[in-house]
Amino acid sequence: MITSHLYTTMSSPLGEIVLTSNGEAITGLYTPEHHYYIQAQKETHDPKPFQQGIKQLNEYFAGKRNKFDLPLAPVGTEFQKRVWKALNDIGYGETKSYGEIAKSLNHPNASRAVGMANSKNPICIIIPCHRVIGMNGKLTGYAGGIQAKEWLLNHEATVGSTKG
């Protein structure tokens, strides 16, 4: 569900990204594979509120940023928001399983619910849902497409190995 009023686009290694905003905070980040991608482009185009977000995303893609510092306003249930907050605790270049996230939320049997919340993350990349993998270490579904998830994890692994 798009609950924004403004949008802009930017080029990225994953293709064109659509960013949405309520005028004060980012409410969405969608790659071409997301089902909200086209709907987001029906909002009012205004690049002004996105300058800091675009700058930080470009730094991330260039390997010069590993954490975002932006006002965010994801829309979701309280449980989804708790999951999205937990995603921000996964370090750059690291991964966690759905089960590990569920345990961190004191709901050890809620790995499926965590997976559903993860799939509804409206601000991918910035809220790093790509860092969540299956219990067996395999890449599982990603709203932005499995190729994008693989690219993001490889990017972080490569950049992380050159920084340290």
Summary of the structure (lengths in Angstrom):
residues: 164
radius of gyration: 15.1
end to end distance: 39.7
largest distance: 43.3
contacts: 497
relative contact order: 0.16
helix: 40%
strand: 14%
